[in-house]
Amino acid sequence: MNKPLSEKEKLLTMLTEIYDQLEELESVLEASFSDLRYSLNQEEQEKLTIPVQKLSAIENIIENQSAAHGILDEYSDNNQVAKALKLELGF
């Protein structure tokens, strides 16, 4: 009768070890996925920043050319609306 109790204790010990390993694995995976999520967010932010910078440069070139040709006054209201939208999209 003592032997089955020993088997139960062995089984309980094994299950406890498995549970501890699963908890450790969970914490490692959580840290790994957290780092991966942060990395992916940074990459996506960089992907969005580059086109915005290019668009700003193009807008500046167009404004400079328009000012040089005297076209800027005609479109100044549209330009202010575009800047307001750009500011709004930044948030």
N, C-alpha and C positions, 0 to 999 in steps of 0.2 A: 504494500500500500504506500510505502514511502517512495517507491520508484516513480509512480505516476506524478506525484507531487514534484519530483525533481524534473521530470519532462515538462511540466507546466511552468516551472521556474525558468528552465532553459528557453522555452518558447516566449515567455514574457520578457526575458532579457534580450532575446533576438529582436522582438518587436520594438522594445524600447530603443535599441541601437538603430534600428531602421528609422524610427521616428526622429531620433536625433540627427541622423544623416539627412533626412528630408528637410528638417528645419534649417540645417546648415546650407543645403543646396538652395533652398528658397532665398536665403539672405544673399548668397553669392549671385544668383540669377537676378534678384532685385537690383543689386548694385550694378551688375553688368548691363541690364536693360536701362537703368537710369543713365549710365554713362553714354550708352548708344543713343538714347532719346535726346540727350543734350547735344551730342555730336551732330545728329541729324538736324536738329533745330538750328544749330550754328550754320550748317551747310546751306539749308534753305534760306536763312537770313542773308547769307552772302550771295546766293543766287538772285535774290530779290534786290539787293543793294546795287549790284552792277548795272542792271537795266535802268534803274532809277537815276543813277549817275550819268549814264549815257543820254537818257532823255533830257536831263537838266542841261547837259552840255549842248545838245542839239537845240534846245529852247534858247539858250544864251546866244548861240550862233545866229539863229533866226532873228532874235531881238536886235542883235548888233547889225545884221544886214538890213533889217527893216528900218532901223533908226538911221542908217546911212542913206537909205533911199527915201526917207520921209514917209514911210508907210505906217509907222508905229502909231501915229495919232488916230488913224482910222480904226484900228483894232484894239485900242487901249482898254475898252470896256470888256471885250472878250478875254483879253490877257489877264485882267483882274479876276474874272470869274474862274479862269483856268488855274490861277495861283491859289484861289480859295479852295477849289476842289482838290488841288494837289496837297494842300495843307490838311484838308479833311481826310484824305486817303492815307496820310501819314499816321494817323491814329487808328 
